Amino acid sequence: MLIFMKEDDYVPLSMADIGKKYIIRRIRGKDEVVRFIENLGFVAGAEVIVVAQMSGNIIVNVKGSRVAVGRDMAGKIIVE
């Protein structure tokens, strides 16, 4: 059985729950911002888990690495 997700089911990484596994669906922003975020390992199809949120930063596990991103940058990473 196929289940199709509507884009309404997607949320920015900045709104993701701690400890839950998500799949990155797309990155929003200007080309140079998208390239920067992708170089950190945030690419479409990758799994990401929010580890913690502190002082406006979000700490995540992505592609076997722990990365901290600011809330504004996390808002550009769309997950489901």
N, C-alpha and C positions, 0 to 999 in steps of 0.2 A: 504494500500500500504506500503510495507516495503522498507526502504531506507538503504542501507548498506554503511557505511563509510569506505573508504580506510584508511589505516594507514597514507597515505600522507596527510589526512585531520587533523591529530593530530599535536599539537604544544607543545613545552615545556611551562610550566606555566610562565617562565621568558619572554615569547613573547606574553602573553595574553593581551588583551585590558582591560583597566580600565572600570569597571561597567558592563561588559558582563558576563553572567552566562556560566560556563563550567562544563563538567563532567570529573572527573579524570578517565583515562583509564588504566594507569599503572605507576609504579614507577621504574626507572632505578637505578642501582647501586649495590654495594656489599650488602650481606644479612643484615649486621648490620646497614648500611645506610638506607636500605628499612624499616627495623623494626623501626628505629628512626623516620623516616618520617611518617610512619603509626601510631605511637603512638601520633603524633601531630594531628591526625585526617584526614590525607590525605590518604584515602583508595579508591581503585577502585570502581567506581560507585557513589561516593560522589559528590555533587554539590559544586562548589567553585566560588567565585566572587572576582576579584581583586578590592580592595578598593583604593589603592594608591601605588605609587612607589616613594621611596625617599632614597637617600644616599646609593644606592646599595641594599636596602631591598625592598621586595614586601610584602605589607600588604593585607591579604585576609580574607574573611569570609568563614569558612568551619565548617560544623556541628554546627552552632550556635555560634561559637567562632571566635574572631578576632585574627589572628596569623600573625607574621612577620617572613619571611624567607629570607635568603640571596639569591642573584641572582644565585649563583652556585647551591644551593640546589633546588631552583625553576626550574632549568634546568633539574633536574632529575624527575620532576613530569610532566607526559605527559597527556594533556587534549584535549578534542574536543569541 
